[in-house]
Amino acid sequence: MGNLGLNRRQVTRALGLGAGLASIGTLPAHAAAKRPWPFLIGADVSWIPQDEAEAATYFVDGVQKDPLEILKAAGFNAIKLRLFVNPENGYSKRHPDKKWCGIDQTIAFAKRIKAAGMHYSLTFHYSDT
């Protein structure tokens, strides 16, 4: 090993990397095509309950609809929700007394999302203090 300027650890790492890369080529071609779950298409719309509390309405072709229904019809199948650790610190400048993205509001919205037949993911925000 000395004549190449490589020590034993470097040779071992290189061989391990080479073996790992070589094994990738042995995966069946159809393995990547079969997914046990669908691709998730969605957005963070944690603000919808706040908008609705302020009397916002949503329309498609002049017909009022639930915003989750609109998103689902557009191909969305997932919604990201924010959960603030201290929502009482004022998530909303317009309504600092409201605990938007707190535990109760987030649970209620998550149930609504599931009832609409969609997935949701939950993001915990610790930097809201």
C-alpha positions, 0 to 999 in steps of 0.5 A: 500500500505504501507505493500508492501513498494510501494507508489501510483505512483509505483503501478499506473505505475505497473498497467499501464505497466501490462494493456499495456502488456495484451493488446498486446496479444489481437492483431490479429495474422495476424496483424504483417503479413500484411504490408502496405509497403515492407521491405526496402533492400538497402545501402548508395551508395552516392559515386556512382556519384563521382565514375562515374565522375572518369570513374568507370564502373560496370559490371555483367558477363562481361556486363557493367550496371548501378550500380542502375540496378545491385543493383535492380537486386540483390534485393535492393529496397531502397537507402540511400543518404547523404546530407552534409550541407557544401559540399564545405568543401571537402567531397572528398580528391581527389577532394576537389573542388567538392561538392559531396553530396551537394544539386544539386548532391543529387537531381540529384541522387535522381531523377535517383533512382526514375527513376530506380523504387527504394525508397530513404531515405535522411540523413542530415549531419551537422557535415561536417564542 
